[in-house]
Amino acid sequence: MECIVHFDVQHPEGPKSLRGLLFLDEGKVPGEKELVEMFKDMKFNVRLADRDKLIFKPVNAGESYSEIRITSYDGGKPGSKEDHDLKSIVGNLLPQKPSGL
């Protein structure tokens, strides 16, 4: 099952919202190990600092960000609402039907 992880990276100039992707067994939520590995793949070398608030801090003190905070998970469960923006983009990329003569 795909799990999209929404998170904010706190930079001195302000937060930046990003997303990561994990593949998990059906019905599972990501654990600390999976999240740290996902961040590592995204070039964020972090450790879990606050388990309750899902806040990760950089391992190296010289990083350009101060923390990463997970804001939500999207497990792609059936019944989730349709992404109209994505549908519109895909519709514009597909070849259009000929209009006829």
C-alpha positions, 0 to 999 in steps of 0.5 A: 500500500502506498502511504504519502507522508506530508511534512513541514521542513522548518527553515530560517526563512519559514516552513516548506511543505513537502511530501514523501512516499512509503510502501507499507503492508495493508493497514499499517502506519509508518514507524520511526525506522521507515520515516527516518529511512524515507527522510534519509532517501530525501537527503535529510539525515534526522533522528526522532526528537518528539514521538508525540508531536512527530518532530525530527531533528537533524543529526548534524548541527550545521544543517540549513533546517531546524526540524521536520514535523509530520503533518499527516499521512494519506494511506490511499484508502478506498473512499478518499476524495478524488484529486480534481487537479490531478485529473485536470492535468492528466486530461490536458496531457492526453491526446484530444479526440478529433473534432470531425470534418 
